Amino acid sequence: MKEVNPKDTKRAQAFEMWMKSPMPMVTVVKTFDVTRLYKESKRTGKKFNMFLCWCIGWAGSQVEECYLLPKDGRLYQYDRLGINVIVDNAEGGISSCDVPYSDDLKQFSLDYETRTREVVQTCKDIAEPDAMIIGTSAVVGTELDCIVNQYTGIFNNPFLVWGRYRRHWFKTTLTISFQFHHAQFDGREAARFLNALQTAMKEI
């Protein structure tokens, strides 16, 4: 992680406009075709959520703005990504687990399983402070049409939330809410990320 001058980046104008805004977070919602992820999960016995988190990491790696983080009036740049996962722990509460993103799906799957299992058992969070973290949360107790996360002004990282996927005759779909800081993304960059996410889901 290093601090960068916003004026030396493509986000200069957006940073100037939105960094001091009291409510700079934007939320967009898109329904995805996750048929391939569903089938791969059933075929391999690996978690659907793991496949989805890898796709999020891959999509983020295709969009250079995903490596930037506006925070405390400054702009920081990272050289790698991580995916945050919220897990139910052994004490009946929830814990936070950062999983380093890797282009290698097998490596990511291994890190995901190892780290989430450790967090479940120890009830202690695992963080990757040197990685740009994309937050996620799965509310799988029900299907969701939309969810808007709280904005506290503490966490400016991109954040994706989803509920239970929907099974149709020949297709499985999932609606995902994507929240981002306007100094980091405009609609164009957000659309690029979401399109890359759908591509990853279909080609994994």
Backbone torsions as a table, in degrees:
resi	resn	phi	psi	omega
1	MET	NA	135.8	174.5
2	LYS	-143.5	148.8	175.9
3	GLU	-78.8	137.9	178.4
4	VAL	-124.4	155.5	176.3
5	ASN	-79.9	118.2	-178.2
6	PRO	-54.5	-30.6	-178.6
7	LYS	-67.5	-17.8	179.0
8	ASP	-93.4	7.0	-178.2
9	THR	-120.4	172.0	176.6
10	LYS	-71.6	-10.8	-176.4
11	ARG	-95.8	12.2	-174.7
12	ALA	-55.3	-51.9	-177.1
13	GLN	-67.0	-44.0	179.9
14	ALA	-64.4	-39.8	178.8
15	PHE	-60.8	-44.2	179.8
16	GLU	-63.2	-38.2	-176.8
17	MET	-76.8	-39.8	-166.3
18	TRP	-111.5	-12.6	-174.3
19	MET	-64.4	-31.5	-178.6
20	LYS	-99.5	6.8	178.0
21	SER	-67.8	137.7	178.9
22	PRO	-69.2	-20.8	179.2
23	MET	-138.1	74.5	-173.3
24	PRO	-87.7	1.6	-175.8
25	MET	-85.0	140.4	178.5
26	VAL	-119.6	139.7	177.8
27	THR	-122.9	127.3	174.0
28	VAL	-123.6	154.3	-175.7
29	VAL	-129.9	134.1	-179.0
30	LYS	-140.5	142.0	175.2
31	THR	-97.1	126.8	-174.6
32	PHE	-108.5	151.2	170.2
33	ASP	-86.6	110.0	-177.5
34	VAL	-112.5	24.6	-177.6
35	THR	-56.1	-44.9	-178.0
36	ARG	-64.4	-41.9	179.4
37	LEU	-63.2	-42.2	179.8
38	TYR	-60.4	-45.6	-178.6
39	LYS	-67.2	-40.7	178.9
40	GLU	-65.2	-37.5	178.0
41	SER	-63.3	-44.4	179.5
42	LYS	-68.3	-38.9	-176.5
43	ARG	-69.2	-40.6	-173.5
44	THR	-96.4	-17.4	-175.9
45	GLY	79.0	5.9	178.0
46	LYS	-89.7	157.4	-172.7
47	LYS	-68.4	136.5	174.6
48	PHE	-56.4	-40.1	-178.0
49	ASN	-63.6	-34.7	177.9
50	MET	-64.1	-47.4	178.6
51	PHE	-59.5	-42.5	-179.0
52	LEU	-64.5	-42.4	179.8
53	CYS	-64.9	-36.7	176.7
54	TRP	-64.1	-41.1	178.8
55	CYS	-62.2	-38.5	177.2
56	ILE	-62.9	-43.7	177.8
57	GLY	-63.1	-42.5	179.6
58	TRP	-63.0	-44.9	178.9
59	ALA	-60.4	-42.0	178.8
60	GLY	-63.0	-35.5	-178.9
61	SER	-69.3	-15.3	179.5
62	GLN	-90.3	-7.7	-175.4
63	VAL	-122.3	111.0	-172.5
64	GLU	-60.6	-28.6	-180.0
65	GLU	-66.0	-20.4	178.4
66	CYS	-65.4	-17.0	-179.7
67	TYR	-90.9	1.6	179.3
68	LEU	-105.1	145.6	177.6
69	LEU	-136.4	114.6	173.1
70	PRO	-80.6	126.9	-176.1
71	LYS	-155.8	130.8	175.5
72	ASP	53.8	39.3	177.6
73	GLY	78.3	8.3	-179.2
74	ARG	-126.2	168.2	179.3
75	LEU	-123.7	128.0	-178.1
76	TYR	-117.4	148.0	179.2
77	GLN	-121.8	136.0	179.5
78	TYR	-113.4	161.1	177.8
79	ASP	-108.8	1.6	175.3
80	ARG	-152.2	164.1	-175.8
81	LEU	-115.1	157.8	171.5
82	GLY	-141.4	156.4	178.9
83	ILE	-114.4	126.0	177.1
84	ASN	-89.4	132.9	179.5
85	VAL	-123.1	134.7	174.9
86	ILE	-96.7	125.0	-175.7
87	VAL	-122.4	149.9	172.7
88	ASP	-78.3	124.1	-176.6
89	ASN	-96.3	174.5	-173.4
90	ALA	-67.5	-16.8	-179.4
91	GLU	-91.8	2.1	179.4
92	GLY	90.9	2.1	177.0
93	GLY	-102.9	-160.5	176.7
94	ILE	-124.2	151.3	178.8
95	SER	-134.8	163.5	-176.5
96	SER	-107.9	136.7	-177.8
97	CYS	-137.2	119.8	174.8
98	ASP	-92.0	129.8	178.8
99	VAL	-115.2	121.8	179.4
100	PRO	-64.9	134.3	178.1
101	TYR	-77.7	139.6	173.9
102	SER	-135.5	140.7	173.9
103	ASP	-60.9	-25.9	179.3
104	ASP	-79.1	108.3	-177.3
105	LEU	-60.7	-37.7	179.5
106	LYS	-63.4	-41.0	178.7
107	GLN	-66.6	-43.1	179.0
108	PHE	-62.4	-42.3	179.3
109	SER	-60.8	-42.5	178.8
110	LEU	-63.2	-46.8	179.3
111	ASP	-63.1	-41.0	-179.9
112	TYR	-60.8	-51.0	-177.2
113	GLU	-65.4	-43.4	-177.6
114	THR	-64.5	-47.5	-175.2
115	ARG	-72.0	-44.3	-179.2
116	THR	-65.8	-36.5	177.2
117	ARG	-63.2	-42.2	179.1
118	GLU	-63.2	-42.4	-179.9
119	VAL	-65.7	-40.5	178.1
120	VAL	-59.0	-44.7	-174.4
121	GLN	-76.3	-41.2	-175.0
122	THR	-90.4	-19.8	-176.6
123	CYS	62.4	24.0	178.5
124	LYS	-114.0	135.1	-180.0
125	ASP	-65.6	150.4	171.7
126	ILE	-119.8	124.1	-176.6
127	ALA	-117.8	152.7	173.4
128	GLU	-119.4	80.7	-173.0
129	PRO	-65.5	-19.5	-178.0
130	ASP	-95.6	6.8	179.2
131	ALA	-115.7	148.0	171.9
132	MET	-75.1	116.4	-172.2
133	ILE	-96.5	129.2	170.0
134	ILE	-99.9	118.9	-175.8
135	GLY	-81.0	148.1	175.0
136	THR	-140.5	157.2	172.9
137	SER	-153.8	130.4	-178.8
138	ALA	-110.5	115.9	178.3
139	VAL	-103.0	77.5	-167.7
140	VAL	-87.0	6.0	179.0
141	GLY	-71.5	-16.1	-179.6
142	THR	-159.5	164.3	172.3
143	GLU	-76.7	145.8	179.9
144	LEU	-125.4	137.6	173.1
145	ASP	-87.8	-31.4	-179.4
146	CYS	-165.0	147.4	172.0
147	ILE	-145.9	134.9	178.7
148	VAL	-115.3	120.9	-177.8
149	ASN	-74.3	156.1	175.3
150	GLN	-68.1	150.6	174.5
151	TYR	-116.0	116.3	-175.7
152	THR	-104.8	-16.2	-174.1
153	GLY	83.2	-0.7	179.6
154	ILE	-94.2	-45.7	-178.4
155	PHE	-108.7	117.7	179.7
156	ASN	-105.2	3.6	-177.8
157	ASN	-66.2	151.7	171.6
158	PRO	-57.4	147.1	-174.2
159	PHE	-144.5	128.6	179.1
160	LEU	-119.4	137.1	-179.0
161	VAL	-133.2	142.5	177.3
162	TRP	-148.7	163.5	176.6
163	GLY	-107.4	-147.4	179.6
164	ARG	-78.5	139.7	177.9
165	TYR	-69.9	160.8	-179.8
166	ARG	-110.6	127.3	178.2
167	ARG	-94.5	129.1	174.8
168	HIS	-114.7	-174.0	-177.5
169	TRP	-58.3	-52.3	-175.9
170	PHE	-124.4	12.7	-173.5
171	LYS	-149.1	149.3	173.7
172	THR	-120.4	130.9	-177.7
173	THR	-124.5	157.3	179.5
174	LEU	-145.6	127.5	176.4
175	THR	-91.0	127.4	-176.7
176	ILE	-122.4	133.4	175.0
177	SER	-96.1	129.7	-177.3
178	PHE	-121.6	114.6	-179.9
179	GLN	-108.9	137.2	-179.2
180	PHE	-149.1	158.3	177.5
181	HIS	-82.9	131.6	-174.1
182	HIS	-65.9	-22.2	175.9
183	ALA	-71.8	-22.0	179.7
184	GLN	-90.2	-43.3	-176.8
185	PHE	-127.1	143.3	157.5
186	ASP	-99.2	179.8	179.5
187	GLY	-59.4	-34.4	-179.3
188	ARG	-62.4	-45.5	-179.5
189	GLU	-69.5	-38.1	177.6
190	ALA	-62.2	-42.6	178.9
191	ALA	-64.0	-39.5	178.7
192	ARG	-61.8	-42.4	178.5
193	PHE	-63.5	-47.2	-177.7
194	LEU	-65.9	-37.9	176.7
195	ASN	-66.1	-39.7	177.0
196	ALA	-64.7	-35.6	178.6
197	LEU	-64.4	-43.6	177.9
198	GLN	-65.3	-37.9	176.7
199	THR	-59.7	-45.7	179.4
200	ALA	-61.6	-39.9	-179.2
201	MET	-63.6	-33.8	-177.5
202	LYS	-85.6	-23.0	-173.0
203	GLU	-112.1	2.2	-176.6
204	ILE	-56.8	NA	NA
